[in-house]
């Protein structure tokens, strides 16, 4: 599965994808957590931007170890 970092240039990512045969790339942070995905539309455009600007954000997730109080606070902050 192709992966890149948020600060990677989209043009470089596209070159790597051309060589791999994949048509999507997952943007991950230093811990390997998926931040988003670079899909076909961005790859076709091959804009001169960073991966973080070209990606579609990944879904918001919660770790099983998260404290309930923190999650309630998080949900209230978004509403």
C-alpha positions as CSV (number, residue, x, y, z in Angstrom):
1,X,0.0,0.0,0.0
2,X,1.6,3.3,-1.0
3,X,2.1,5.8,1.7
4,X,3.5,9.3,1.9
5,X,4.0,12.1,4.4
6,X,2.0,15.4,4.5
7,X,5.1,17.3,3.5
8,X,5.9,15.2,0.4
9,X,5.3,16.9,-3.0
10,X,2.4,15.6,-4.9
11,X,4.4,15.3,-8.1
12,X,6.9,13.0,-6.3
13,X,4.0,10.9,-4.9
14,X,2.5,10.6,-8.4
15,X,5.9,9.4,-9.8
16,X,6.0,6.7,-7.1
17,X,2.4,5.7,-7.9
18,X,3.2,5.4,-11.6
19,X,6.0,2.9,-10.7
20,X,3.8,0.9,-8.3
21,X,0.7,0.5,-10.4
22,X,-1.5,1.9,-7.6
23,X,-4.0,4.8,-8.1
24,X,-4.2,6.0,-4.5
25,X,-1.8,6.9,-1.7
26,X,-2.4,7.1,2.0
27,X,-1.0,10.1,3.8
28,X,0.4,9.1,7.3
29,X,2.0,10.9,10.2
30,X,5.3,9.9,11.9
31,X,3.5,7.2,13.9
32,X,1.9,5.7,10.8
33,X,-1.6,7.0,11.6
34,X,-3.6,7.7,8.4
35,X,-4.4,11.4,8.0
36,X,-6.0,11.1,4.6
37,X,-5.9,9.7,1.1
38,X,-4.7,11.1,-2.2
39,X,-7.2,9.8,-4.8
40,X,-7.4,9.6,-8.6
41,X,-8.6,13.2,-9.1
42,X,-5.6,14.7,-7.3
43,X,-3.2,12.3,-9.0
44,X,-4.6,13.2,-12.5
45,X,-4.2,16.9,-11.7
46,X,-0.5,16.5,-10.5
47,X,-0.6,20.0,-9.1
48,X,2.6,21.4,-7.6
49,X,1.4,21.2,-4.0
50,X,2.2,19.2,-0.8
51,X,0.4,16.0,-0.1
52,X,-1.5,17.6,2.8
53,X,-3.1,20.0,0.4
54,X,-4.0,17.3,-2.2
55,X,-5.4,14.7,0.3
56,X,-8.9,14.1,1.3
57,X,-9.1,14.0,5.1
58,X,-9.5,10.6,6.7
59,X,-12.4,9.9,9.1
60,X,-12.1,11.0,12.7
61,X,-11.5,8.1,14.9
62,X,-11.3,7.3,18.6
63,X,-8.9,5.0,20.3
64,X,-10.5,2.3,22.5
65,X,-8.4,3.6,25.5
66,X,-9.8,7.1,25.2
67,X,-11.5,8.4,28.3
68,X,-15.2,9.1,28.1
69,X,-14.9,12.6,29.6
70,X,-12.4,13.6,26.9
71,X,-14.7,12.2,24.2
72,X,-17.7,14.1,25.5
73,X,-15.7,17.3,25.6
74,X,-14.4,16.7,22.1
75,X,-18.0,16.1,20.7
76,X,-19.3,19.3,22.5
77,X,-16.4,21.4,21.0
78,X,-17.5,20.4,17.5
79,X,-21.1,21.3,17.9
